[in-house]
Amino acid sequence: MHTLSPQSDSLSAMSRSACFVLVLTPVIVTTLGELSHTRQTIVTMTRHMESLLPMLLTLLTALGGSASSAFLHPMVAAASGSMVFLAREVILRLVMCTCAVTAVNHLSDRAHLTRMAQLLRGAVCWLLGVSFTVFLGAMSLQGVTSASIDGVAIRAAKYAVDNFVPVVGGMFSDTMDTLVGCTLIVKNALGVAAVLVLVGALAYFVLTLVVNRRTPAAPDTHYTADNGIVLDYESAVWPVCEMTEDDTLGHALKLASGTDSDNANYQIVLFQRGDASTYEDYIGQSESDLKSAYGVISPRKVKIQIEGATVTAVRCDIQTYYAVLATVTYPDGDVVYVSGLTKLASISDIVNLVESVSLT
């Protein structure tokens, strides 16, 4: 009967921890990136609200809601500022702490941090619930009190005009009703526009998460091109792998999802080997060419990591597809220029392919 020695147990625990760290590292990097996107989205939505609030308050005052306007300005400013600070500086940090504690809890059998992770998750939910309850309660209280005061003020003004202005008092009173009604329409339209802007910002954030999501790579083919570029890829995703002559990249390695570029799932990536003098500004010039051809391209930086190389990459939104431009610079001066295109909702396949690149 064989028994494991303490050294074997220690080696097994170290191997398990090392494997866990290797698996966890890309998850942590992705999570930190999404939290950064969340923080930026909160800031963007706050700026839109702050820019629209003065116009809404002006229209509310024109409607006769002077009490509501006077109460809303400090109320909304204080409440929104507190909510933004709480979400950006407290809740997001608690989420990061929860992720870290959960990871450490699974790193070793000796670390029992399940209750702490549950406590942090509960704190996040509790803070969100309490803050929204206080905010909505304050706004509801304002609606009950200020609206009544504004209604009395408008009726008193109409009565005074109708009874104390001779001859044309009734006409002025009716005109006041018309002006209030028109201003109400403008205010409601501006409010709808503000909601649409906020929904658009949220939709853009969700779309960014979808586009940048990473799926694990499962390469089954190792290929060395005649220009010295080596990569590993999935043959089911990239059935076409060959050298080609491109108008921009010249003699380049091409990988594609098929030969039909009209296919809804079409993807293609070109790799050219050169040096720093091959292009003066490859990404900048490519962006300029795309903008001249398609108009708005909305370039965004993409995080791609290759061991022993410096990678600069951007994603451009072009109509119904995404373009990926990248340069992979090695310490010896070699540079791999990458140009990719996908019609899918994610650039994950292209990113996985680029990250497998090496040189002979």
PEBEL-V507184 format. One line per field, one symbol per residue. ss: DSSP state (H for helix, E for strand, - for the rest). phi: phi as a letter, one per 30 degrees, with the letter a starting at -180 (. if undefined). A space follows every 10 residues. Layout:
BEGIN
ss: ???
phi: ???
END
This chain:
BEGIN
ss: -----HHHHH HHHHHHHHHH HHHHHHHHHH HHHHHHHHHH HHHHHHHHHH HHHHHHHHHH HH---HHHHH HHHHHHHHHH HHHHHHHHHH HHHHHHHHHH HHHHHHH--- ---HHHHHHH HHHHHHHHHH HHHHHHHHHH HHHHHHHHHH HHHHHHHHHH HHHH----HH HHHHHHHHHH HHHHHHHHHH HHHHHHHHHH HHHHHHHHHH HH-------- EEEE----EE EEE------E EEEEEE---E EEEEEE---- ------EEEE EEEEE----- -HHHHHHHHH HHHH-----E E-------EE EEEEEEEE-- EEEEEEEEEE ---EEEEEEE EE-----HHH HHHHH--EE-
phi: .cbddedddd dddddddddd ddddeddddd dddddddddd dddddddddd ddeedddddd dddjcddddd ddeddddddd ddddddddcc dddddddddd dddddcdbdd cccddddddd dddddddddd dddddddddd dddddddddd dddddddddd ddcccdicdd dddddddddd dddddddddd dddddddddd dddddddddd dcdccddbdb bcbcddcidc acbddddbdc badbccdcci dbdcbbdlcc ddddcdbabc bbcabdddbd addddddddd dddbidbhdb dbdbbbdibc ccbbccdbhc bccbcabccc edjdbccbbb bbcddbcedd dddddcdbbd
END
